[in-house]
Each structure stands twice: as structure tokens, then as C-alpha cells.
């Protein structure tokens, strides 16, 4: 993506404000180049997560979600957290 396309993309997002609370009146369409970049990013992200998942499973017998929860517990004071906190932080439910 060239610098002009990046500037246009950033300008589109600037109007959304913090947390993207406000949506534009009309949907903003991605350019062909932006769509290609988005799809390439998503495919790379998926492959990365699949690779990490396989490696964690082989090395430690854990899935990514298990690893994330154990990491949160390891970093918590006294290595303890309430189930509701763990669920919220791992985007799950209690």
C-alpha cells in the first residue's frame, strides 16, 4: 500500500473518534488495494494462530485459549483471579 492510500485510510478512520463510537452516515467502501491488504492480513493472522496452536499443543499440550488463561493467572496478584474476570479478559462468558 502506498503512502497516499495509507493517508486516505487514516483520514477515513479519524472521523470515527475514540473507540470508533460514531459510524459514518454511509458505509465506507474499501478500495481494491485496501481489500487485498485486509484479506492478506487476515489470511496471515489465521496461519499464524494455527501455527502457534500446533506448536503449543506439541510442546505443552495446551491450546491457545488455555495458554492465555494460564498467562493471565501467572501475571495476576498471588496468581489468582475470579472466574468472571478470567471470562471477561478471555472474551468468554462466566
C-alpha positions as CSV (number, residue, x, y, z in Angstrom):
1,X,0.0,0.0,0.0
2,X,1.5,3.3,-1.0
3,X,1.7,6.3,1.4
4,X,-1.3,8.1,-0.3
5,X,-3.5,5.1,0.3
6,X,-2.4,4.9,4.0
7,X,-3.1,8.6,4.4
8,X,-6.6,8.2,2.9
9,X,-7.3,5.2,5.1
10,X,-6.1,7.1,8.2
11,X,-8.3,10.0,7.3
12,X,-11.3,7.8,7.0
13,X,-10.7,6.4,10.5
14,X,-10.0,9.8,12.0
15,X,-13.7,10.9,11.8
16,X,-14.8,7.8,13.8
17,X,-13.4,9.2,17.1
18,X,-12.1,7.3,20.1
19,X,-13.3,3.7,20.1
20,X,-15.0,4.2,16.7
21,X,-18.2,5.1,18.6
22,X,-19.7,7.0,15.6
23,X,-20.3,5.4,12.3
24,X,-20.3,7.3,9.0
25,X,-23.7,8.1,7.6
26,X,-23.0,5.9,4.6
27,X,-20.8,2.8,4.5
28,X,-17.2,3.4,3.6
29,X,-16.1,1.1,0.8
30,X,-12.5,-0.2,0.8
31,X,-10.5,0.3,-2.3
32,X,-9.4,-2.8,-4.2
33,X,-5.9,-2.4,-2.8
34,X,-7.3,-2.0,0.8
35,X,-9.4,-5.1,0.3
36,X,-6.4,-7.0,-0.9
37,X,-4.3,-5.9,2.1
38,X,-7.1,-6.7,4.6
39,X,-7.6,-10.2,3.1
40,X,-3.8,-10.8,3.1
41,X,-3.6,-9.7,6.8
42,X,-6.5,-11.9,7.8
43,X,-5.0,-15.0,6.0
44,X,-1.6,-14.3,7.6
45,X,-3.2,-13.9,11.0
46,X,-5.1,-17.2,10.6
47,X,-2.0,-19.1,9.6
48,X,0.0,-17.6,12.5
49,X,-2.7,-18.6,15.0
50,X,-2.9,-22.1,13.5
51,X,0.9,-22.5,13.7
52,X,1.0,-21.2,17.3
53,X,-1.8,-23.6,18.3
54,X,0.0,-26.6,16.8
55,X,3.3,-25.7,18.5
56,X,1.7,-25.1,21.8
57,X,-0.1,-28.4,21.5
58,X,3.1,-30.3,20.7
59,X,5.3,-28.6,23.3
60,X,2.9,-28.1,26.2
61,X,-0.3,-30.0,25.4
62,X,-2.2,-26.7,25.5
63,X,-4.4,-24.8,23.2
64,X,-4.1,-21.0,22.7
65,X,-7.1,-20.3,25.0
66,X,-5.6,-22.4,27.7
67,X,-2.3,-20.7,27.4
68,X,-3.9,-17.2,27.5
69,X,-5.8,-18.1,30.7
70,X,-2.7,-19.6,32.4
71,X,-0.7,-16.5,31.4
72,X,-3.3,-14.2,32.9
73,X,-3.3,-16.2,36.1
74,X,0.5,-16.2,36.2
75,X,0.6,-12.4,36.0
76,X,-2.2,-11.8,38.5
77,X,-1.5,-10.9,42.1
78,X,-1.0,-14.2,44.0
79,X,-1.8,-16.0,40.7
80,X,-5.5,-15.7,41.5
81,X,-8.4,-14.2,39.6
82,X,-12.2,-14.5,39.9
83,X,-13.8,-16.7,37.2
84,X,-15.8,-13.6,36.0
85,X,-12.6,-11.7,35.5
86,X,-11.0,-14.5,33.6
87,X,-14.0,-14.9,31.4
88,X,-14.2,-11.2,30.7
89,X,-10.5,-11.0,29.9
90,X,-10.6,-14.0,27.6
91,X,-13.7,-12.8,25.9
92,X,-15.7,-15.7,27.2
93,X,-18.6,-15.9,29.5
94,X,-19.0,-17.0,33.1
